[in-house]
């Protein structure tokens, strides 16, 4: 039985690419879903840190400055 080049190439590239995309999507979802916590960015040093959800003012663990929760801008 002859091996078809187009089918072989499709399987050789398609399966790993599909697996990488699925793993990336699963990882991205798990990083963004932090129950009870929010991701903050310091206004002074631009450091990114996690703080409890619902906090209006937090303190940056990197530079010690206080950060106020910004409302969404349109």
C-alpha positions in Angstrom: 0.0 0.0 0.0 1.6 3.3 -1.0 1.9 6.1 1.5 0.2 9.3 0.4 2.4 12.3 1.0 -0.4 14.8 1.6 -2.1 12.7 4.2 1.2 12.0 5.9 2.1 15.7 6.0 -1.3 16.6 7.3 -1.2 14.1 10.1 2.5 14.9 10.9 1.8 18.6 11.3 -1.9 18.7 12.2 -1.9 16.5 15.3 0.9 18.3 17.1 -0.4 21.8 16.2 -3.9 20.9 17.4 -2.4 19.5 20.6 -0.4 22.7 21.2 -3.4 24.9 20.6 -5.6 22.8 23.0 -3.0 22.9 25.7 -2.4 26.6 25.3 -6.2 27.3 25.7 -6.4 25.1 28.8 -3.4 26.8 30.3 -4.7 30.3 29.5 -8.1 29.5 31.1 -6.5 28.2 34.3 -4.3 31.3 34.6 -7.2 33.7 34.2 -9.5 31.9 36.6 -8.4 32.8 40.1 -11.2 32.2 42.5 -11.4 35.0 45.1 -8.3 36.9 43.7 -7.7 39.6 41.2 -4.6 40.5 39.2 -3.3 44.0 39.8 -0.7 46.1 38.1 1.3 48.7 40.1 0.9 52.3 38.8 4.5 53.1 39.9 6.7 50.2 39.2 4.4 48.3 36.8 4.8 45.1 38.8 2.0 42.6 38.4 0.7 40.9 41.6 -2.4 39.1 43.0 -4.6 40.6 45.7 -7.9 39.4 47.3 -11.0 40.2 45.3 -13.0 43.2 46.3 -10.1 45.2 47.6 -10.3 48.9 46.6 -6.7 49.8 47.7 -3.8 47.4 47.8 -0.1 47.7 48.4 2.5 46.6 45.8 4.7 43.9 47.2 7.6 45.1 45.0 7.9 48.9 45.7 5.4 49.3 48.6 3.2 51.9 46.9 -0.5 51.9 47.4 -2.7 51.3 44.3 -6.3 52.2 43.9 -8.7 50.1 41.8 -9.2 51.8 38.4 -12.7 51.9 36.8 -12.9 50.5 33.3 -12.3 53.2 30.7 -14.0 53.2 27.3 
